[in-house]
Amino acid sequence: MTKKTNILLITSDQQHWNTLGLFNPEIKTPNLDRLAASGTLFNRAYCVNPTCTPTRASIITGMYPSQHGAYSLGTKLPENVPTIGDCFHANGYRTSLIGKAHFQQLYDHPLYRSLESNPLQQNLDFWRQFNGPFYGFDHVELARNHADEFHVGQHYALWMEEKGFKDWRNCFNRPGGTATPQRHSWNIPEEFHYDAWIAERTNVKLKEYADNGDHFFHWASFLDPHPPYLVPQPWDKMYAPEQLTVPGLNPDEDLNALPPHFALAQREQKDIDTTSYREPGGNAIHGLHSHRHDRSELARNIAIYYGMVSMMDKYIGNILDNLETLGLADNTLIVFTTDHGHFYGQHGLTAKCIHHYEDLLKVPFIVSQPGQIPQNTNSEALQSLVDLAPTFIDYCGLDVPRCMTGLSQKNVWLGKQDNVRDHVLVENRHQPTTMNIRTFINERYKLTVYFNKEYGELFDLEQDPGELCNLWNNPDSQTLKKELLHKFVFAEMGKEPLPMPRVWGA
């Protein structure tokens, strides 16, 4: 690489790893499929936390949530934590983000202010004047809402106004807009959907960089297919619910062999008492509710979820086409992934929750650059989203900040090394103590540990890929459990940041 390499990161939000046409013949993703054909598809990539804010903060810091501070939803990434944007900016790169950031998820709080707070999100006069800097990005254009959520505002609403769409409020569930949330078919014209906004504005930035000869790190951060299940015409009719596979709770799953919240999820809502899971002043826990659902309604939700993915794929294709038109493709590393997975019936669960199955932790992951990344290749090398920042920096020939605890996957991506990881760690500290979870995954096994709890999970992913048999209390697996617990302790010790080397022996 004789000249500086550009970085284009494209992410979705809450996308199940199996929602690529490459894996799943029931869904169409032609542009992501062609991106995979032009590069390497990593089959064993994992989030660092199965919720938005912690993982997104890890993507830009190269640190685990327990290290960078945004450990849960409802927290905020401190502005003094070094980011990948800071590193690239210091080395002459232009840095930008269009779409969802979500490094801050706080509302009006006397100590911890946030740009994602209301009513600031709808103060368009403010957003006309603000484009950064923001967490190492020179230029940002932000959105917070998923589909018709009342969080709509920021640069996305400003764009709709500037495009002449004065009635946009009637497409959103907010004061002055629709009275109730819409279902399945969204009344917003496709041309004003945030997919169109992210693609259009990303392409404007790419042209600006090409015209000025700038090297860049750009993040195109899509908001779909995160629920609510809502997509405009004609995408709402693209998939027929009756023709889709509807996952469900496997009759061979022994819920009694799992921690208590697994069986809890299969009860009626009226029979669920979550008091013991709440701490003083504690908020609700994602997924700690009844997951019982009507099968036909779930099928309709899946059809819309797939439609959301396919529509997003169209606009990702627009970005990929534009990169080629501008002559930037050969010198740009492209990575596509998502922040975490999603349940749409698997194990009887829906959306995101505290159940660390592969459906929630594993993510789609594609890396591509002509002439550099092996083409049309599948890899089983373990990947973690905490590795993105150090890998991008190392790939561009820059020095990785020592505060970053992710690993550089550069040589793995280039096909020069089989792997750099023998494990990944997933954190999920949804509350300070009650729901504080760690999962250790290696080539074959998955171990999940709960803070101050005797229960846990142990799955043999080779012999039991469906994760139906929890071996945690199996008498024949106790030696294995001890070995994995030992490795888990080593992994936790090994991720400690070392901001500087030891330089003297006194």
N, C-alpha and C positions, 0 to 999 in steps of 0.2 A: 504494500500500500504506500505508493510514493507521494500521494497527495492526501489531504485530510478527507476522512470519510464522514459523510452526513449520516444522521440517525433519524429515522422516521418510526416512531412507536405508534401503533394503532391498537386501541383496546376497546372491547365491549364491556358490558356491565352485567355480571351475574349470568354467565353463559355456560351451560352444561358442556362438558368436553365432547359429548357425542352429537352435538348439533352442527356438524360439518358434513357436507355431502360425501366427503371422502370415506367417512365411517358409516353414515346413516343414509340409506337410499330413500328414506321418506322425506328428506329435506333437501332443498336446492341452495347451494352456496357456490356458484360457479367462480366467483372472483377469489374467494379464499381458497378454493380448490386449485386454481391456477397459481396462486401465490405459493401454496405448498409444493406444487409441481416444479416451481422454479427454485425451490430451496429445500430446507430440511424441516420435517414435521417431528416434533418431540412428543412421544406418546406418554411420557411420565413426568409431566410438569405439574407443580403444585403451588397453590397460593401459600402465603406466609401467615394468613389469618383469613377465615371465611366470612369476613365482613368488609365493607367498603373502606372506611377511613383508615384503619390500621394498615391494610395491604397497600392502598394507594400511597400512603406516607412511606411505606417500605420501598416502593418502586422508585421514589425519587431520592431516598436517603441511603439505600443499600444497608439498612439496619433493621433489626427485628423490632416489632412494636414495643416490646419490653425495654428497648434501648432508646428509641427515638421519642417516646412519650405519648404518642397517640394510640393508646393501647386498646381502645374500644370505640364503638359508636358513641356519640355524645362527648367525645374528647376533641382536642385540637392539637395539631402538630406545632410545637413551639417554633417561632420564627428564627430562633438562633441555631437550629440544627442544620448543619451543612447539607446541601443537596447536590444532585447531579448537575442541575442548572448552574449553580455557583461555580462548579468545576469547569464546565464547558464555557461559560461566560468569561472566566479568567483566562481561558486559552483561545480567545478570539472567535468563539462561536456565537451565533444568534440563537436564542432559545425562546420557544413559544409553546403554548398549550391552547387548544380550542376544544371546548366541551366541558365535561365533568372533571372537577378537581377533587372536591370533598376532603381536603386536608383539614378543614374546619367544619365541625358539626355542632355548633353552639348557638343558642339564641341569646336574647338579652340577658346577660349575666354581668354582675358588677365588676368582675375581675377578668373574665376571659371573653373578650369581644371577638366577633366573627363577621366576615363579609358575607357569610351565609345566613345571617340573622334577618328576621323580619322586623320592621317593614323595609329594611334596606334593600332587600332583593328586588322589590318593586319600585325603588326610587331610580327611575331611568335617567334623571338628571345626573345622579352620581355616576352611573355606569357610562354615560357619555364622556366623562372626564377621567375614567380609570381604566387603564389597560396594563397595569403593573408598575414596578416590578412586584412579583408575587412568588415567594418560595423558589427563587433562582430563575424564574422565567422572566425574560425581558418584556414579553408581550403575552397577555392572556385575554381570552374571551370565554366567559364562563356561563354555565347553566347548572341548575340544581335539581330541577323537576324531573320526574319520570312520568311520561305520558301526560295526563291532564292534572297532575298534582298541583296543589295550591302553591307549591314552592316556585312556580314559574316566575321568571324575571331576569335580572342581570343582562348580559349581552345578548342572550337569545331573544328576549322580549324586545330589546332595542332593535335588533336586526329585523324582526317582524314588522315593527313600526316603520323602519326605514324602507322596507320592501313594499310599503303601502297597505299592509294587512292591518287595518285599523280595528277590525272586529275580533282580534285574536283572543281577547278575554272570554269570549263566549265559547271558546274551545277548551277552557280550563275550569277546574273545580275550585273556585276561589271567589271571594267577595266581588260582586260585579260580573261574575262569569256564570257558568253552569251551576245549578242548584245542587246537583248530586253527581257523584262520579259516573262517568260513562262506562259501558261494558262492551268490550270486544271491538266494536267498530267506532273509531275515533272520528269526530266530525271535522277535524282539521284537514285542509287540502294538503296533499303530499308536498307541494312546493314550499310549504311553510313548516314542514316537520323539522325537528332538530337534526335529523340525519342530513337533510339537504343543507341546513345551515353549517354543520360541521364540515361537510365536504367542500362547500363553496368557499368558506373562509380559510380552510386549510389550503385549498388550491391558490387562493389569493396570496397567502404567505409564501408558498413554494415558488410562485412566479416572482415575487419580490426578492426572494433569496437568489433565484437564478439570474434575474436582471442585474443584481448588485454584486454577483460573484461571492455571496456569503456562504460560509459553512454553517450548518444548522443542526440543532437538536429540536425536533418538533414532535409533540404528542397530540394526535387526533384521538380524543377520548369520547367515544360514543356512549349514550345513556341507555340504550336497549341491549338485550331484551329483559332488563329488570322489570318486574311487575310494577304497576298494574298491567294486565294483559289487554293491550289496546294498540291498535294500528289502523291507519287510514285505508280507505279504498284504494286500489283493489286488493291490497295485501291481506285484508281481513277475510277474503274468500279464496285465497290461494290454496289452502289445504282443507280437505274435507275431514272433519273429525272422525267420521265412521271408518275412514281408511287408514287411520294412524294407530300405531301400537300405544296402548295405555299401560304404563308400568303400574305395579301394585305391590302390596305386602306379600312376600313369598310365604306360602304355608309352612315351609320348612324353617322359617326364622323363629328362634326361641327367644321371645322378648324377656322372659324371666332370667335368662343368662346375661342380660345386658343391664347397665345402670338404670335406675328407676324411671328417668325421664323418657326412655324409649317406650315403655309400656304406657306411660302417661299420655303420650302423643296419640295413642290409639283409642282413648276414651272419649266419651261425649264431653263437650265443653262444660256442661253443668256439673259433671262429676270430677272436675279437675280443681284441686286446691294448690296454688303455687306459693302459698305463704312461706313455706320452709325454704324456698329458693330465693326469697327476697331479703336483702340486707336493709338496715335502717336507711330510709330515703331512697332505696334502690328502685330503678326503673324496670319496666317489663323486659323480659329476656326474649330475644328473637327465637321464635319456634317453640316456646314453652306454652303450648296451647293444644287444643284438639286438632289433629290433622285428618280427621275423618272427612270424606268428601264424596260427592256424587260422581259416579264414573263418567256419565255423559257430560257433565259440566267440566270435569277435568279434561276430557277429550277436546272440548271446545277451547279450553285454555291452552292446551298443547298446540292446537292448530294456529291460534293467535301468536303464541310464543315463537313458533316456527316462522310465521309470517313476519314477525318483528326481526328475526335473524336474517331472513331473505331480503327484506327491504334494506337493512343495514348493509348487507353484502353488496347490493347495487351501488350504494354510495361509497363504499370502500373501493369498489371497482373504478369509480370516477377519480378517486385520488391516485390509484395505481396508474391509470391511463395518463393522467396529467403529469405524473412524475416522469413517464417515458417521453411525453410530448416536449417537456422542458429540457430533456437531455440530462436529467439528474439520476436516472435509474442505476446506471453502472456504478456510480460513486455513492450510492445510498444504501445503508443497511436498513432493512425493513424487518420489524418484529410485530407480529400480531399475537395478542393473548387477551385474557380477561382478568378481572380482579379476583374472582372466586366462582365456584360452581353454583348449582341450582338443583332442587328436587322438583320433579313434576310427576310424582307418584311413586318413585323408587323407594322401596322399604316402607311404603305407606305414608311418605312425607311430602310436604309441599313447600316451595320457596326456599329460604335459607333459615338455618336453625343451628342448634348446638350438637347435632349428630354428625360425627366426623367420618361419614362414609366417603368413598371415592367420588361419588356424585357431587359432593360439596367441595372437596379439597382439590381434586384434579382439574386442570384447566387446559383448554386448547392452546397450542404454542407452536408458532411457525416462524422460522428465521430464513431470510432470503437476501442475497446480494449476488448479482451475476458475476461469475468468474472467481468468487471467493467462497461462498457457501455451497457445499455439495448439493446438486440438484436432484429432485425427485427421490429424496432419501427419507427414510424413517429411522428414528433413533430411540433407543430405550434408556439413554443416559438421563439420570435424574436431574431435573431442573427445579429451581425455586425462584419465585418472583423477587426475592430479596437479592438475587444475583444480577438483576437487570442493570442496576446502576454501575456496579464495578465492572461488569462485562462491557457495557457501552464505552466506559471511560478507557479501559484497557484496549479495546478493539480500535479505538481512535489514536492509540499510541501515547496516551496521557498517563500521568501517575495517579493511581487510585488512592484517595485519601485513606489514611490508616483508621479513621473512625468507622469506615464501612466494614461490616462483618459478613456480607455476602461474598461469594466466591466468583472469580472471573471464569466464565465459561468460554472464553475466546477460542481456545484451541479445540474445544469440543465442537463449537459451532463451525469452525473451519475444517473439521474432519481430521485434525491432526492428533487427536487424543480421544480415547473411548469415553472417558468420564473424569470428572474432578470431584464428584460427590459419591460417597457410599451411603448417604442418608439425607433426608430432609427433615426439618422441624416445622411444625405448624402450631402457632400459639392462638389461643382464643380466651382472652381474659375479659369476658363479658362483664364481670363484676370483680371488685377487688379480691374477694375470697370465694364466694359461693359457687360461681361458675368460672373457674380458673382452670383451663384445660391445656394440655400439651400433647401433641401427637408426634411420634417418632416413626419414620417410614424408611425402610431400607429396600434392597433389591427384592426381598421376598415378604417381609413381615411388616405389620403395622401395629403399633402399641400406643394406646391412649391412656393418659394418666390424669386424674382429677386431684386438685389440691386438697389435702386433708381428708381424702375419701379412700375407703378400702376397695371400692369397686373400680373397674377399668375395662378396657377392651384390648383384645389381642386377636388379630386375624392373620391367617396364612393366605396371602394374596395369590400365591402360586396354586395351591390346592383348593382354595375357596375364593375365587375372584369375585363372587357375588356377595361376599361378606355375610354369610348366613350363620356361621358357627363361631361364636365368641369363645376363645380358648382361655380366657383370663383365669377362670376357676377350674379348668379341666385338670384333673390330677396328673395326667400324662404330659402336661405342658408346663409344669412348674419350673423345671430346669430351664426350659426355653425362656420363660417369662423372666427369670432372674438374669439370664444372659442379656436379654433385651433391655431390662431396666438398667443394667450396668452400662450398656452402650448409650442409653438415653442420658444417663448422668454425664458420661464423657462428652456427648454432643452438646449438652447444655454448658459444660465447662469450656468447651472449645469455641463457642460463639462469643465469648467475652471480647469486647473491643479493647484494642491496645493502641491508644491514640499516638503513642510515640515509642520508638524502640528504647531498650535499656542502654544507656550510653556510658555508664560508669559503674564500677564494681564496689564502691564504698558502702 
